[in-house]
Amino acid sequence: MTRYVVASNLLHLLCLHFVTAAPKSLNLMECHEFRQLLLLLQSDLKESMIPHRTKLCELIIQAWREYFQALHAELAVCLPHPVKHFLSL
């Protein structure tokens, strides 16, 4: 079996997807046994690479902001001019 070194950003992204798919899993990230399981499954992983609840909350808010900005830009193209002005206020 080939071992891949998990990049910290990729691990954060995968944890973000995991937590947003199952919101109760946010608490799971703080569980010592779950963190030990992650370390067991990926030998190259370090404890410091596994995000805690605070970091995951920051990632969720950041992902939401990026999505909202993209949605806002997409809707601005579709809306008539007066509505665009109102939304920019």
N, C-alpha and C positions, 0 to 999 in steps of 0.2 A: 504494500500500500504506500503510495506516495504522500509525503507530508508537505503541506503548503504552509508557509509562514503567513499568518493572518495579519494584514495591515490594520493598524488601529482604526483608521477611518472606515475601512470595510466592516470591521467588527461593530463599530458604532452604527453604521447604516443598517446592518443586519439586525442589531438589537432594536433599533428604531422601528423597523418593519415588524418585528416580533411583538413589540409593545403596542403598536397602533392596531395590529390585527386582533390582539386580545388584551384590552386595557388592564385587566387584573394582573397581567404579567409584569406590570411595572413594579409591583411589590416583590415579585419573584426574583428580580434582579438583586435584591438585598439579601436574599436567602443564602446563607453560608454554604449549604449543601448544593444548591444550584451552581454557585460559583465554582465550587470544587469539581462538580461534574463537567463544567466547561473546561476547566484546566486539565482534567483527565482526558477529555476527548481531543484536545489539541495540545500536544506536548510543547509546542513553541510559544504558547500563550503565556503571558505573565499576568498576575493578579492586577497590576496597575493598568493593564489594557482593557479590562472589563469595566464598562461604564456603570456608575451608580445611578440611583434614581434622579438625583439633581442634574447630572449631565444628560440623562435621557429626556428630562423635562425641557432642558435647554434645546436639545435637538428637535423635539416635537414642535416647540414654538418657532424655531428657525425654519423648519420644513413647512409649517403652516404659513409663515410670512412669505416664503418664496412662492408657495402655491397661490396665496392671495394676490400677490403682485402680478403673477402670470395671468391669473383670472381677470384681474382688473384691467390689464393691458389688452387682453383678448376681448373683453366686453367693450372697452373704449372704442375699438375699431367698429363694432357693430351698432353702437348707439348714435342717435342723432346729436348734433352739436350742443343744443341746450342741456341735454341730459349729461353730456360729458363735462360741461362747465359746473353743473350742480355737484357731480361726483368728485370733482377736484377741490371743492371747498373744504 
